[in-house]
Amino acid sequence: QVQLVESGGGLVQAGGSLRLSCGASGRIFSVNAMGWFRQAPGTQRELVATITSGGSTNYADSVKGRFTISRDNAKNTVYLQMNSLKPEDTAVYYCNADLVLRRYSNWENYWGQGTQVTVSS
């Protein structure tokens, strides 16, 4: 069974740091783009950061300079280092990835189950 498994969420004070991890497991041929999204109560899910298989990154303006996305292709894992956290960063963070399950097949999009990040003021 192919799945994305997240870890690293929790409660932190404003100004603190957290590191999220997300690993893709199961029978996977390759992993294309990976990313993080977040959703606060009463809001739509929004993009936080993405990273291509080649390492090109993209960030939401609200997290530029504070968050860093990275990946370990050998482990099919993506990370999100979050520094200088603010109360408005409080949300459920979701991992997202485009996975190729078999040679010559198209990629399929997968979501993780979400991990809660709470930043207290």
C-alpha positions in Angstrom: 0.0 0.0 0.0 1.4 3.3 -1.1 1.2 6.1 1.4 2.7 9.3 2.7 3.5 9.3 6.4 4.2 12.6 8.2 5.8 13.3 11.5 7.2 16.2 13.5 4.2 18.4 14.3 3.5 19.7 17.8 3.1 22.7 20.1 5.7 25.4 20.1 6.0 29.0 21.3 6.1 31.9 18.9 9.7 32.3 17.6 10.4 28.6 18.0 11.2 26.0 15.4 9.8 22.7 14.2 10.9 20.2 11.6 8.3 18.2 9.7 9.1 15.0 7.8 7.1 13.0 5.2 8.2 9.7 3.8 6.6 7.9 0.8 6.4 4.2 1.4 5.2 1.2 -0.6 6.0 0.0 -4.1 7.1 3.2 -5.8 9.1 3.5 -9.0 10.0 7.2 -8.6 8.9 10.4 -6.9 8.4 13.7 -8.8 7.4 16.9 -7.1 6.8 16.9 -3.3 5.4 19.7 -1.2 3.7 20.9 2.0 0.3 22.5 2.3 -1.6 23.7 5.3 -5.1 24.3 6.4 -6.3 26.4 9.4 -9.8 26.0 10.8 -12.3 27.8 8.6 -9.9 28.3 5.7 -9.0 26.7 2.5 -5.9 24.5 2.2 -3.0 26.6 0.9 0.4 25.9 -0.5 3.4 26.3 1.8 6.3 25.1 -0.2 7.2 22.7 -3.1 10.3 21.0 -4.3 11.0 19.3 -7.6 13.0 16.1 -8.0 15.8 18.2 -9.1 15.7 20.4 -6.1 14.0 23.6 -7.4 11.9 25.1 -4.6 8.9 27.4 -4.4 7.5 29.1 -1.3 4.4 31.0 -0.2 5.2 34.6 0.4 4.1 34.2 4.0 6.8 31.7 4.8 9.7 33.0 2.7 12.8 33.4 4.7 11.5 31.4 7.6 10.7 27.9 6.2 13.0 25.7 4.2 11.9 22.7 2.2 14.3 19.9 1.3 14.3 16.3 0.3 16.3 13.1 0.4 15.6 11.3 -2.9 17.2 8.1 -1.7 14.7 7.9 1.2 11.7 9.3 -0.8 11.4 11.8 2.0 10.6 15.5 2.1 11.3 17.9 5.1 10.0 21.3 6.1 12.2 23.2 8.5 10.1 25.9 10.1 11.8 28.7 12.0 10.6 31.9 13.6 7.2 30.4 13.9 4.2 32.7 14.3 0.7 32.1 15.8 -0.7 32.5 12.3 1.3 29.4 11.2 -1.0 27.3 13.3 -2.7 24.7 11.0 -2.8 21.1 10.0 0.2 20.5 7.6 -0.3 18.1 4.8 2.4 16.4 2.7 1.8 16.0 -1.0 3.7 14.1 -3.6 3.5 13.1 -7.3 4.4 9.4 -7.3 5.2 7.1 -10.3 4.2 3.6 -9.2 5.5 1.7 -12.2 7.9 2.2 -15.0 6.2 4.0 -17.9 3.1 4.9 -15.9 1.9 8.4 -15.3 2.4 10.1 -11.9 -0.4 9.9 -9.3 -1.0 12.5 -6.6 -1.0 11.5 -3.0 -1.7 13.3 0.3 -0.5 12.5 3.8 -2.9 12.3 6.8 -1.8 15.7 8.2 0.1 16.7 11.3 -1.0 19.5 13.6 1.3 22.4 14.2 0.2 24.8 17.0 2.1 28.0 17.7 1.3 29.8 21.0 1.7 33.5 21.5 
